Amino acid sequence: MAKITYIEHGGKEHTVNVANGLTVMEGARDNNIPGIEADCGGACACSTCHVYVHPDWVEKLPAKDDMEEDMLDFAFEPDADRSRLTCQVKVTDALDGLIVQMPEKQI
């Protein structure tokens, strides 16, 4: 289990426990955290679960695969270093303390 902090665009923080094996997107969905829409349900077929990873965590996450890189091209104001699709980040104990911030909007 990992404690993950989701920060809305306006600054409101939500810190929740997310079970190992779920994705960061599922953690947001299961805890009713606004700002992550997840229209495709986690199939990496949209960019509506886009977040900016806190700079301290960028290098700690597994690398993006080609499909995630391609989908991030459709996200709102993607950042080459910090943008991730939360449906592609699996929760493990190593993610305890992860901080992600939602963009102004999801597209």
Order of alpha helices (4+ residues) and beta strands (2+ residues): beta-beta-alpha-beta-alpha-beta-beta
